[in-house]
Amino acid sequence: MEDRVKQGVRPAPAAEAAFAEPPSRNPGRLVDRRFGRDDITLVRHETSARLREAGLGGDRLHGFILAVNEVVTNVVLHAGGHGRVLLRVADGSAWCAVTDSGPGIPARYLASPDVPEAFEVGGRGIWLAYQLCDEVTVATGPIGTTIELRILLGTPGETSRP
């Protein structure tokens, strides 16, 4: 399997606001919000609605939403409880970046993930993201993590029914 995990350096979470553009200046931006434990369901529903409007549907929509939900839930459970989700459309794809300011992802979860063992604790969220998305990129370190998920909006043979 192709190694799709990339590590890198990113700005500190406090600096992220300096890079954020108002949605009106960036028409490809569908969702840009901070979230916490009480917002997981709201993020899932808002992301789903915006992707439907952008033309994603069927199993690919549901799979992508599941992947986003898993990454958001991981932030809440393992990375301090708060993060930021940025959903945008560009170049025929939907991109969802989830950022946190937690301690980083342990190295054992950074290799291309194998199927988690039946009784293994952890690792399923990232594994699911790899199964359900066209691309997964991870940048992690001691000041936080950004996981970006990508899915093509139009794929030959796919239906766009909701």
C-alpha positions in Angstrom: 0.0 0.0 0.0 1.3 3.5 -0.8 2.6 5.3 2.2 0.2 8.3 2.4 1.3 9.6 5.8 3.3 12.8 5.8 4.7 14.5 8.8 5.5 18.2 8.9 5.5 21.4 10.7 2.6 23.7 10.9 1.9 27.0 12.6 1.0 27.0 16.3 -2.8 26.9 16.8 -2.9 30.5 18.0 -1.4 31.6 14.7 -4.1 29.8 12.7 -6.5 32.7 13.0 -4.1 34.9 11.1 -4.4 32.7 8.1 -8.2 32.3 8.2 -10.1 34.3 5.5 -13.7 35.3 6.0 -16.0 32.8 4.1 -17.2 35.6 1.8 -13.7 36.0 0.4 -13.2 32.3 -0.2 -16.2 30.8 -2.1 -14.8 27.2 -1.9 -15.0 27.3 1.9 -18.0 25.4 3.1 -17.4 25.1 6.9 -14.9 26.8 9.1 -15.6 26.4 12.8 -14.1 25.5 16.1 -15.6 22.5 18.0 -15.7 20.8 21.3 -17.3 17.7 22.8 -20.9 19.2 22.5 -20.4 20.0 18.8 -19.6 16.6 17.3 -23.1 16.0 16.1 -23.5 19.5 14.8 -20.2 19.3 12.9 -21.3 16.0 11.3 -24.7 17.4 10.2 -23.3 20.7 9.0 -20.5 18.9 7.0 -23.0 16.5 5.5 -25.4 19.2 4.4 -22.6 21.3 2.8 -21.2 18.3 0.9 -24.6 17.4 -0.4 -25.0 20.9 -1.7 -21.6 20.5 -3.3 -22.7 17.4 -5.2 -21.4 14.5 -3.1 -23.9 11.8 -2.4 -24.5 8.1 -1.8 -22.0 5.8 -0.1 -19.1 8.2 -0.8 -20.9 11.0 1.1 -21.7 8.7 4.0 -18.2 7.3 4.1 -16.5 10.7 4.1 -18.8 11.9 6.8 -17.9 8.8 8.9 -14.2 9.6 8.4 -14.6 13.2 9.4 -16.6 12.2 12.4 -13.9 9.7 13.5 -11.2 12.3 13.2 -13.3 15.0 15.1 -14.1 12.4 17.8 -10.4 11.6 18.2 -9.7 15.3 18.8 -12.3 15.4 21.5 -11.1 12.1 23.2 -7.3 12.3 22.7 -6.2 15.8 21.9 -7.6 18.2 24.5 -11.2 18.2 23.6 -11.3 21.1 21.2 -10.3 21.6 17.6 -11.1 23.3 14.3 -12.6 21.9 11.2 -12.2 23.5 7.8 -14.2 22.0 4.9 -13.6 23.3 1.4 -14.1 22.4 -2.2 -11.3 22.8 -4.7 -10.0 21.1 -7.9 -13.0 18.6 -8.1 -12.5 17.4 -4.5 -13.8 18.0 -1.1 -11.1 18.6 1.5 -11.6 18.5 5.2 -8.8 19.6 7.6 -9.2 18.9 11.3 -6.7 20.6 13.5 -6.0 20.3 17.3 -3.4 21.5 19.8 -3.0 18.1 21.5 0.3 16.2 22.2 0.5 14.6 18.7 -0.3 11.2 17.4 1.8 8.3 18.7 4.2 6.9 16.1 2.5 3.4 16.1 -0.6 5.1 14.5 1.4 7.0 11.8 2.4 4.1 9.5 -0.1 3.1 6.9 -2.6 1.5 9.2 -3.4 -2.2 9.2 -6.7 -3.6 10.1 -7.0 -3.2 13.8 -7.1 -6.4 15.9 -10.5 -7.3 17.3 -9.7 -6.3 20.9 -7.1 -3.6 20.1 -7.8 -0.3 21.8 -7.5 2.7 19.4 -6.4 3.0 15.8 -9.8 2.5 14.2 -10.5 6.1 13.4 -7.4 6.7 11.3 -7.7 3.2 9.7 -11.3 4.0 8.7 -10.2 7.4 7.3 -7.8 5.6 5.0 -10.4 3.1 3.9 -13.1 5.8 3.1 -11.1 8.7 1.7 -9.2 9.1 -1.6 -6.3 10.7 0.4 -5.3 11.2 4.0 -2.5 13.5 5.1 -1.2 13.8 8.7 1.0 16.5 10.1 1.7 15.9 13.8 4.0 17.0 16.6 4.1 18.0 20.2 2.1 21.2 19.5 -0.8 19.5 17.7 -2.0 17.6 14.7 -3.7 18.4 11.4 -5.4 15.6 9.5 -6.6 16.4 6.0 -9.1 14.2 4.3 -9.8 14.4 0.5 -12.6 12.8 -1.6 -13.3 13.3 -5.3 -16.7 14.9 -5.8 -17.3 13.1 -9.1 -16.1 9.5 -9.6 -17.0 7.4 -12.7 -19.7 4.9 -11.9 -20.8 6.6 -8.6 -24.3 7.9 -8.1 -25.0 11.2 -6.5 -28.2 10.2 -4.8 -28.5 11.2 -1.1 
